[in-house]
Amino acid sequence: MNIDGNPWRTIWLERDGSSVGVIDQTKLPHVFTTISLSTCKEAADAISSMVVRGAPLIGVTGAYGLMLALQEDPSQSALERAYRLLISTRPTAINLRWALDRVSLRVGAVKESERVAVAREEASLIAMEDVAMCESIASYGFDIFKKLIKERPAGQELEPLNVLTHCNAGWLAAVDWGTALAPIYKAHRSDMQLHVWVDETRPRNQGASLTTFELSREGVPHTLVVDNAGGHLMQHGKVDAVIVGADRVTKSGDVCNKIGTYLKALAARDNGVPFYVAVPSSTIDWSIADGLSEIPIESRSEREVNEIQGALISSNSNVCRSELVGVQLSPFETRAHNPAFDVTPAELVTGLITERGLALANYESLKRLFPEEN
Amino acid sequence: MNIDGNPWRTIWLERDGSSVGVIDQTKLPHVFTTISLSTCKEAADAISSMVVRGAPLIGVTGAYGLMLALQEDPSQSALERAYRLLISTRPTAINLRWALDRVSLRVGAVKESERVAVAREEASLIAMEDVAMCESIASYGFDIFKKLIKERPAGQELEPLNVLTHCNAGWLAAVDWGTALAPIYKAHRSDMQLHVWVDETRPRNQGASLTTFELSREGVPHTLVVDNAGGHLMQHGKVDAVIVGADRVTKSGDVCNKIGTYLKALAARDNGVPFYVAVPSSTIDWSIADGLSEIPIESRSEREVNEIQGALISSNSNVCRSELVGVQLSPFETRAHNPAFDVTPAELVTGLITERGLALANYESLKRLFPEEN
């Protein structure tokens, strides 16, 4: 990950070893600022207010949140309270539960005086592993891109590969690399010609504000479109592949991801466009099969639909780059409904790109890659 | 059409008989204001800047635009210049060409001294006919709603009928009544219980700003959702029918409408939800069959994607209801692509609701209703 020539991560242990730094993603792309989390409450608030977001990053932040809680009180009851607080922040992404379980299991096995150090070690390990998993996804995804170019009709091999993505599943959603964008970065650094269609991703606009920010910083050619446009682009042959991340994948391959993903998957099928989902194994929920009935879908504030934030454009058309303001879009009496995720049935998914390679979206194929899971 | 208890139309001849009044739709829902168009250039600007929009209303405004041009210069060359100026404003909606042709044909047959009066008469006739066609659509659409309720499983007859609509095809898009919303108003005034899911409709947000405005004023229960949410709602049985308008329908039943309509049609098919399109016959283009290859899709400014307008919310969370400001959503270097319409293939359309009744989306069925067309 590269921000104005400097390598960054989205989350890090501060030098004091007892607080955690993160990039404040609610102010991007207009203002780049970091904040320091010193308590479990602050970590929980950072997750629920989407200062940090993205399934892998939520998991790592949760893990560090337990460390912060244990610094205040290393008792078992404090650990359980912190677990409950953190798990309640976002119900859909399974990575959070997975990370909290990992840390809880390890610290539960040691005495209170060792718990902070063990939590710190485990959280840091989860962060390191996330980077490694995402880099592996990058390689497997890049292989798929190469294959797609190879299969093109003669004469079109040199055209840029057009990839459409929804939401943000780049480095800002993980610790580094990202999931869906990782293969794009790998390909770009290997001089493959590619161009990314970026879905705006209402209501929180993670595409318009975060994916564009990342791709700009990395120098990857891209074009922003509203969420409504993807089907039209596919009808006219402008999309070679769709690639998205996920917040939870069931063992049968149903994919829960940012609201609107399902509509793009339908359009991809209707137009013969391959639809890939990039997921570290921490996003696979082996305890459930049916995505539509078994995954809790977070319902967020209607204010996210009725209002939007941006950099103020003054009446003379200048933009005050750092003056972030909110505007009301709809009539004041209008009520809104704001489901944050939807479920794409496995039959619409061409493949799942994991850190161990490509799986088809079904139990047999996933199990072959992860035989240790039940 | 009912705004705060008063009947309105979206366009009218001013008392002087030589200028035309319209509601400025770019400022809704926050500011309700009207403006007066005195020249053909002003009428053309009103169409291209979307002060007036919606296929039927664009047609009527174009017709009056010719009248305004002839007031300045009734010559044949001035008439042709005005036609070219007006037709260039929006390429997709066929109603504009249809209305300009009607007025041109009539004024072309009379001498210059009579042209203004004939243009005024023909434009007013088109406006009146539009109201009548929309009211007829209202009745036929209401019949369909009644049938949908009748076919429900026993015990569910009293649940509100949940209708999803995309963009704005209400009275603001026509002269009165509207197309897709007309049956909803008819049903509501007949005490049918119904609830409307309103797609926000990025990038110009005609759903969030105009459809919500109309439904509020008419007292119809409704909920705003982002464009991404419709598929999820259908997967969970929350939508009984989709109903939209159109900017052009081919003789084989392909439907060109606001960008994103195609995605909703795909989701409707995938979930067994009926998908209706409400169109006056002025929206049917009998000269073409294949929507995907034959309809020009307007590409609008990328600023409509990168920026958005709303009522400023001050830092203390108060909203300045009348202070409309623009905000930049994406990084300043980001380029955007903004196709304004897409095409829904006929096979995804359950039926076309016209002023002569319901047609299937195919040539034979349309021709049966409109035998006079070629």
Interface residues (C-beta under 8 A of the other chain):
Chain A: P29 H30 W197 E200 T201 R202 P203 N205 A208 S209 T212 F213 S216 H222 T223 L224 V225 V226 D227 N228 A229 G230 G231 H232 L233 Q235 H236 K258 I259 G260 Y262 L263 K264 L266 A267 D270 L292 I297 E302 V305 N306 E307 I308 Q309 G310 A311 L312 I313 V319 R321 V325 G326 V327 Q328 L329 S330 P331 F332 E333 T334 R335 A336 H337 N338 P339 F341 D342 V343
Chain B: P29 H30 W197 E200 T201 R202 P203 N205 A208 S209 T212 F213 S216 H222 T223 L224 V225 V226 D227 N228 A229 G230 G231 H232 L233 Q235 H236 K258 I259 G260 Y262 L263 K264 L266 A267 D270 L292 I297 E302 V305 N306 E307 I308 Q309 G310 A311 L312 I313 V319 R321 V325 G326 V327 Q328 L329 S330 P331 F332 E333 T334 R335 A336 H337 N338 P339 F341 D342 V343
